[in-house]
């Protein structure tokens, strides 16, 4: 297996999906060891740093990439397997940002009340215990929480020359902010442009479903990712697979449309997987699916539709790609 390592300089960051020149060309079958900056672009480092004073909205969610994948053409399926995600810094940071978040007035949900209090929380990383430490800002409580690393953004370039900010989740992936984007997950993305132009970033040391206040425990991340390519059979929306679930991520507004996207695409995928009529797949999805909210704060909301494999007849997606990559991952050090 060919390996590459890439730690971007600040001048290498991109802030969009599409519209950026690739930083490197890789082949399918490559193991990538990547470093990514936190979503705030290292602007918040103490509890005294306030987003309104420190953050430049033009330079948030910096992406590592894009990477040009040899042989990837529109209509193909780019495959990523997340082998490892490790905090690359001794602390993570979260913040409440004025007029942003799931429980605040925003520019889209306009209200007369003032913004919620602005604050920054620093979570110290204890790698020995695999914990991050919550310290209250409006009291004296401290809680040790388990580290549960994930990537907030994983995506390829959109079609038709479109350029989208790295804050947006859509068909190309992007800022989905789902906790399912974790170690052991295989991701299937439809290729829209030659070379796919893969980017990742927005590492989270942990995040609850929905990302209520709009920010997770944000942190720089060391990521180990396998890249593969399947010719043809591109999914319309991002598909995820782990040992226990098949999943689809839908992103839209209003939130029920994000849910509908995931449900419809799962009906189609389950019909393919099991070789059954789509109406029978519809019935199975209705009775077995789980629908966790990935994010309720981004430009588009994201909802995951999950089908437990244990409830279904044994079947392999993409000719057993996930199982093969999981086995390969065991040999990675």
C-alpha positions as CSV (number, residue, x, y, z in Angstrom):
1,X,0.0,0.0,0.0
2,X,1.4,3.4,-1.0
3,X,1.6,5.9,1.8
4,X,1.7,9.7,1.7
5,X,2.0,12.2,4.6
6,X,0.8,15.8,4.3
7,X,0.8,18.6,6.8
8,X,-0.3,21.8,5.2
9,X,1.2,25.2,5.7
10,X,-1.3,28.0,6.5
11,X,-1.0,29.2,2.9
12,X,-2.1,25.7,1.7
13,X,-5.5,25.8,3.4
14,X,-8.6,26.0,1.3
15,X,-12.0,27.2,2.4
16,X,-14.2,25.8,-0.3
17,X,-15.2,22.6,-2.0
18,X,-14.4,23.2,-5.7
19,X,-12.5,26.1,-7.1
20,X,-9.1,25.2,-5.6
21,X,-6.1,23.6,-7.3
22,X,-5.1,20.2,-5.9
23,X,-2.2,20.1,-3.5
24,X,-1.2,16.6,-4.5
25,X,-2.1,13.7,-6.8
26,X,-2.7,10.3,-5.3
27,X,-3.5,6.9,-6.6
28,X,-6.4,4.7,-5.5
29,X,-5.1,2.3,-2.8
30,X,-3.2,5.1,-1.0
31,X,-2.9,5.4,2.7
32,X,-3.0,9.1,3.7
33,X,-1.6,10.5,6.9
34,X,-3.0,14.0,7.1
35,X,-3.0,16.9,9.6
36,X,-5.9,19.4,9.7
37,X,-6.4,22.7,11.6
38,X,-9.4,23.3,13.9
39,X,-12.5,25.0,12.5
40,X,-11.6,28.3,14.1
41,X,-8.2,28.3,12.3
42,X,-6.4,28.4,15.7
43,X,-8.0,31.8,16.5
44,X,-9.4,30.8,19.9
45,X,-6.8,29.5,22.3
46,X,-7.9,30.8,25.7
47,X,-11.2,31.4,27.5
48,X,-10.6,35.1,27.0
49,X,-10.7,34.9,23.2
50,X,-14.1,35.9,22.0
51,X,-15.3,34.8,18.5
52,X,-16.6,38.3,17.6
53,X,-13.1,39.7,18.1
54,X,-10.9,36.8,16.9
55,X,-12.7,34.9,14.1
56,X,-12.6,36.0,10.5
57,X,-15.6,34.2,8.9
58,X,-13.7,34.1,5.6
59,X,-11.2,31.8,7.1
60,X,-13.1,29.2,9.1
61,X,-13.3,25.4,8.5
62,X,-9.9,25.3,6.8
63,X,-9.6,22.2,4.6
64,X,-6.6,19.9,4.1
65,X,-6.6,19.3,0.3
66,X,-7.9,19.0,-2.3
67,X,-6.3,15.8,-3.4
68,X,-6.5,14.7,-7.1
69,X,-7.3,11.0,-7.3
70,X,-5.9,9.4,-10.4
71,X,-8.6,7.8,-12.6
72,X,-11.5,9.3,-10.8
73,X,-14.2,10.5,-13.3
74,X,-17.7,11.9,-12.9
75,X,-20.0,9.0,-12.1
76,X,-17.4,7.1,-10.2
77,X,-17.5,6.3,-6.4
78,X,-14.7,7.6,-4.2
79,X,-14.2,5.4,-1.2
80,X,-12.6,6.6,2.1
81,X,-12.0,4.4,5.1
82,X,-11.1,6.2,8.3
83,X,-8.4,4.2,10.0
84,X,-7.4,6.5,12.8
85,X,-8.3,10.0,14.2
86,X,-6.0,11.4,16.9
87,X,-6.1,14.8,18.6
88,X,-3.1,16.7,17.4
89,X,-3.2,19.3,20.1
90,X,-3.4,19.3,23.9
91,X,-6.7,21.1,24.0
92,X,-9.9,21.5,22.1
93,X,-12.2,24.6,22.1
94,X,-15.9,25.3,21.8
95,X,-17.7,28.6,21.7
96,X,-21.0,30.3,21.5
97,X,-21.1,32.8,18.6
98,X,-23.5,35.7,18.5
99,X,-26.7,34.9,16.5
100,X,-25.4,31.4,15.6
101,X,-26.5,28.0,16.8
102,X,-29.5,25.8,17.1
103,X,-31.1,27.5,20.1
104,X,-30.5,31.1,19.2
105,X,-32.0,33.7,16.9
106,X,-30.1,33.7,13.6
107,X,-30.2,35.7,10.4
108,X,-32.6,33.1,9.0
109,X,-34.7,32.9,12.2
110,X,-35.0,36.5,13.0
111,X,-36.1,37.5,16.5
112,X,-36.1,40.8,18.5
113,X,-34.1,39.5,21.4
114,X,-30.4,40.1,22.0
115,X,-27.8,37.5,21.2
116,X,-27.0,34.8,23.7
117,X,-23.9,35.4,25.9
118,X,-20.7,35.0,24.0
119,X,-18.2,32.6,25.6
120,X,-15.3,30.2,24.9
121,X,-14.7,26.9,26.6
122,X,-11.3,25.2,26.6
123,X,-11.3,21.4,26.9
124,X,-7.9,20.0,28.0
125,X,-7.0,16.7,26.4
126,X,-5.9,13.8,28.6
127,X,-4.6,11.2,26.1
128,X,-3.7,8.7,28.8
129,X,-7.3,8.6,30.0
130,X,-8.8,9.3,26.6
131,X,-10.7,12.2,28.0
132,X,-11.4,15.9,27.5
133,X,-12.2,18.1,30.5
134,X,-15.3,20.3,30.6
135,X,-14.9,23.4,32.8
136,X,-18.0,25.5,33.4
137,X,-17.7,29.2,32.4
138,X,-20.7,30.3,34.5
139,X,-20.0,28.1,37.5
140,X,-17.4,25.9,39.0
141,X,-18.3,22.4,37.7
142,X,-15.8,20.1,36.0
143,X,-16.6,16.9,34.1
144,X,-14.3,14.5,32.3
145,X,-15.8,13.4,29.0
146,X,-14.6,10.6,26.8
147,X,-12.8,11.6,23.6
148,X,-14.8,10.5,20.6
149,X,-13.0,11.8,17.5
150,X,-14.7,12.5,14.2
151,X,-14.3,14.7,11.1
152,X,-16.9,17.4,10.6
153,X,-16.0,17.9,6.9
154,X,-15.3,15.3,4.3
155,X,-16.1,16.0,0.7
156,X,-15.3,16.3,-3.0
157,X,-15.8,19.1,-5.5
158,X,-19.4,19.8,-6.6
159,X,-20.5,19.4,-10.2
160,X,-20.6,21.9,-13.0
161,X,-17.8,24.1,-11.8
162,X,-19.7,25.0,-8.7
163,X,-17.7,26.4,-5.7
164,X,-19.2,26.0,-2.2
165,X,-18.0,27.2,1.2
166,X,-16.5,24.7,3.5
167,X,-19.4,25.6,5.9
168,X,-22.0,23.9,3.7
169,X,-23.0,20.2,3.6
170,X,-24.6,19.0,0.3
171,X,-24.5,16.1,-2.1
172,X,-20.8,16.4,-2.4
173,X,-20.4,15.8,1.4
174,X,-18.9,18.8,3.0
175,X,-19.7,20.1,6.5
176,X,-22.0,17.3,7.5
177,X,-20.9,17.3,11.1
178,X,-22.1,13.7,11.8
179,X,-20.5,11.8,14.7
180,X,-20.7,8.8,12.4
181,X,-17.7,10.1,10.5
182,X,-15.4,8.3,12.9
183,X,-12.8,5.5,13.0
184,X,-14.0,2.4,11.4
185,X,-16.4,4.1,9.0
186,X,-16.2,3.7,5.2
187,X,-17.5,6.7,3.2
188,X,-18.8,6.5,-0.4
189,X,-19.0,9.8,-2.3
190,X,-20.1,10.4,-5.9
191,X,-17.4,11.9,-8.1
192,X,-18.4,15.0,-9.9
193,X,-15.2,16.3,-11.5
194,X,-12.1,14.7,-12.9
195,X,-9.8,13.7,-10.0
196,X,-12.7,14.0,-7.4
197,X,-10.7,16.7,-5.5
198,X,-11.0,15.3,-2.0
199,X,-10.7,17.5,1.1
200,X,-11.1,16.9,4.8
201,X,-11.0,19.0,8.0
202,X,-13.0,20.3,10.9
203,X,-11.8,17.8,13.4
204,X,-13.9,17.3,16.5
205,X,-12.7,15.6,19.7
206,X,-16.3,15.0,20.5
207,X,-19.7,16.3,19.5
208,X,-23.3,15.5,20.5
209,X,-25.9,14.8,17.8
210,X,-27.2,18.0,16.4
211,X,-24.2,20.1,17.5
212,X,-26.7,22.3,19.4
213,X,-24.6,25.5,20.0
214,X,-23.0,25.3,16.6
215,X,-19.5,24.2,17.7
216,X,-18.2,20.9,18.9
217,X,-15.0,20.4,20.9
218,X,-13.0,21.7,17.9
219,X,-9.4,20.6,17.5
220,X,-6.5,20.0,15.1
221,X,-6.5,16.3,14.0
222,X,-4.1,13.7,12.8
223,X,-6.0,11.5,10.4
224,X,-5.2,8.2,8.8
225,X,-7.4,7.5,5.8
226,X,-7.4,4.9,3.0
227,X,-8.5,6.0,-0.4
228,X,-10.1,3.7,-3.0
229,X,-12.0,4.1,-6.2
230,X,-15.0,2.2,-7.7
231,X,-15.7,2.8,-11.3
232,X,-19.3,3.9,-11.8
233,X,-22.2,3.4,-9.4
234,X,-21.9,6.9,-7.9
235,X,-24.3,7.5,-5.0
236,X,-26.5,10.6,-5.3
237,X,-25.8,11.5,-1.6
238,X,-23.0,10.4,0.8
239,X,-23.3,6.8,1.9
240,X,-21.5,5.6,5.1
241,X,-20.9,2.1,6.3
242,X,-19.5,0.6,9.5
243,X,-19.6,-2.9,11.0
244,X,-23.1,-2.4,12.3
245,X,-25.0,0.0,10.0
246,X,-25.6,1.2,6.4
247,X,-26.1,4.9,6.4
248,X,-27.1,7.8,4.2
249,X,-26.6,11.5,5.0
250,X,-29.1,14.0,3.6
251,X,-28.5,17.8,3.9
252,X,-31.1,20.5,3.2
253,X,-33.5,23.0,4.8
254,X,-36.0,22.6,6.2
255,X,-34.8,19.7,8.3
256,X,-37.6,17.3,7.2
257,X,-36.3,17.6,3.7
258,X,-32.8,16.5,4.9
259,X,-34.6,13.6,6.6
260,X,-36.5,12.8,3.4
261,X,-33.4,12.7,1.3
262,X,-31.7,10.2,3.6
263,X,-34.9,8.0,3.7
264,X,-35.4,8.0,-0.1
265,X,-31.7,7.2,-0.8
266,X,-31.8,4.5,1.8
267,X,-34.9,3.0,0.2
268,X,-33.0,2.9,-3.1
269,X,-29.8,1.5,-1.5
270,X,-31.6,-1.2,0.4
271,X,-33.5,-2.2,-2.7
272,X,-30.1,-2.6,-4.4
273,X,-28.5,-4.4,-1.5
274,X,-31.2,-6.9,-1.0
275,X,-32.5,-7.2,-4.5
276,X,-36.0,-6.3,-3.6
277,X,-38.8,-4.0,-5.0
278,X,-38.4,-0.4,-3.8
279,X,-41.9,-0.6,-2.1
280,X,-40.7,-3.5,0.0
281,X,-37.5,-1.6,0.8
282,X,-39.7,1.4,1.8
283,X,-41.5,-0.8,4.2
284,X,-38.3,-2.2,5.7
285,X,-36.8,1.3,6.1
286,X,-40.0,2.4,7.8
287,X,-39.8,-0.3,10.4
288,X,-36.0,-0.4,11.1
289,X,-34.4,2.9,10.4
290,X,-32.8,5.2,12.9
291,X,-32.6,9.0,12.1
292,X,-30.1,10.9,14.3
293,X,-29.7,14.6,13.5
294,X,-26.1,15.3,12.5
295,X,-26.3,19.1,12.6
296,X,-29.1,21.6,13.2
297,X,-26.9,24.6,12.8
298,X,-25.2,24.7,9.4
299,X,-26.2,26.4,6.2
300,X,-28.0,23.2,5.4
301,X,-29.1,20.8,8.2
302,X,-27.9,17.2,8.0
303,X,-29.8,14.1,9.0
304,X,-28.5,10.5,8.9
305,X,-30.7,7.5,8.1
306,X,-29.2,4.3,9.6
307,X,-30.2,0.7,8.9
308,X,-29.0,-2.0,11.4
309,X,-27.2,-4.7,9.5
310,X,-28.2,-7.3,12.1
311,X,-31.8,-7.0,11.2
312,X,-31.3,-7.6,7.5
313,X,-30.3,-10.7,5.4
314,X,-26.5,-10.9,5.0
315,X,-25.4,-8.6,2.2
316,X,-22.3,-6.8,1.2
317,X,-22.2,-3.2,-0.2
318,X,-19.9,-2.5,-3.2
319,X,-18.8,-6.1,-3.3
320,X,-17.5,-6.1,0.2
321,X,-15.4,-2.9,0.1
322,X,-15.9,-2.0,3.7
323,X,-15.0,-5.5,4.9
324,X,-11.8,-5.5,2.8
325,X,-10.7,-2.1,4.0
326,X,-11.4,-3.0,7.6
327,X,-9.2,-6.0,7.2
328,X,-6.5,-3.9,5.6
329,X,-6.7,-1.3,8.4
330,X,-5.6,-3.9,10.9
331,X,-2.1,-3.9,9.3
332,X,-1.7,-0.1,9.5
333,X,0.6,1.2,12.3
